[in-house]
């Protein structure tokens, strides 16, 4: 009889040790930073520098700005041996943080041909090296001080990941050759569940963040609001339904839109 078969065996499966705070912070940092660069894998150098309209930013600027955020608010304040990568980057890659200095005007970000794309990635490597040094070498007390700053920085980078995807797609649609961001992967067609409208009654509802997890300051404070009755679909709109709406003149029918639209 083996140990596993023995009725007297009290051996339980080996449990993995829980992550330490340092390991958790290092893992989260690596995951988010890696994903930003993964989004850039389908691009060529020329794609990184285009600003297709004043309200968007070149991909190169996004990559540098989210690195500048860690440099400005964590490394410069908490890494004892940190020296800025370049003296002018704080001006080029600040966005709207008036309290930390002047900034280059947003509509002209696409005219900043230098630093190059390669130099921008070198900047990211430099920031990553010092961030990993800081998180690996800090004691528990320092890590607890850094954790909320790191959480804000990572959420900020994830916001820019969404912007990067939107801005990249707009850049590519402005190209008359209609280059693909990436080849579409075949997805088995499962059909759509029938569209139904779910009724929600009017009333006073609590809204706003409520909990101990991360939230931005504009998600609170939690408060009550009166909400009119409304309906919401039981599933997302399909691309086919969206195209049908456009072909039916949905964007030209003023009565379908609020006055601000």
ABEGO torsion letter per residue (X at the ends): XBAAABAABABBBBBBBBBBAAAAAAAAAAAAAAAAAAAAAABBAAAAABBABAABBBAAAAAAAAAAAAAAAAAAAABAABBBABAAAAAAABAABAAAEBBBBAAAAAABAOBBAAAAAAAAAAAAAAAAAAAAABBAAAAAAAAAAAAAAAAAAAAAAAAAAAAAAAAAAABAAGBBABBBBBBBBAEBBBBBBBBBBBEBBBBEBBEABBBBAAAOBBBBBBBBBBBBBABBBBAAAAAAAAAAGAAABAAABBAAX
